[in-house]
Every structure is written in C-alpha cells, then in structure tokens.
Amino acid sequence: KTRLTQLQGFMPPDFTTGIEILNDNNTTMEFVVSTLTTHLNMTQEDAISTMLDIHTNGGILISTPTYEKATKVASAITEDAKANGFKLRCRSVDVQQKN
C-alpha cells in the first residue's frame, strides 16, 4: 500500500510518470542490479547506485518518458521477479492519474 509519490523526499524533480520499485527482504541485490540493467538499460555502475538507493531508502521512483513505457517496464520487471522466485514490487506511476 506504500506510495512513494505520497512520501516526502522520494519525488525526483519534474517527475510526472515512471516506475516505483520497493525494497523487500527477499530479492537479492544482484537480481535488482540485473533487472535495472536489463529493463532500464542502466550501466552497471548506475544500476548498483540505484539498487543501493532502493535498499537504503526503502524504494525509489524512476522517471520514464511515458506512462505506457512505465507500464511495460513495470510489468516486465514484475514478471522477471516472479519467474526467479522474488517478491520485488514494481509498478507504474503517473502523478496526474494518482496511481
């Protein structure tokens, strides 16, 4: 039920649409890094930094150019996590739609 868009300090400047990834006690750091490089085309270094932000802060919002892109990425990450036995929570977010 956590919505990072409703918590202070999580919203990147000019964020309107993207994905929300929440930390959990089951998903390995290695899997998160792999997921970020695969589904968001991050460099290894950026993926490690983002994974550490997720782990340290409990989650992160990552901007995408469109809500459709956010939905596609969130779905792919969720499917990948389930297929690998992880409970990684990822969902698309659009500030104007309040979802």
Secondary structure, DSSP 4 states (H G I P E B T S, - for coil): ---GGGSTT---TT--EEEEEE--SSS-HHHHHHHHHHHH---HHHHHHHHHHHHHHSEEEEE-SSHHHHHHHHHHHHHHHHHTT---EEEEEEGGGT-
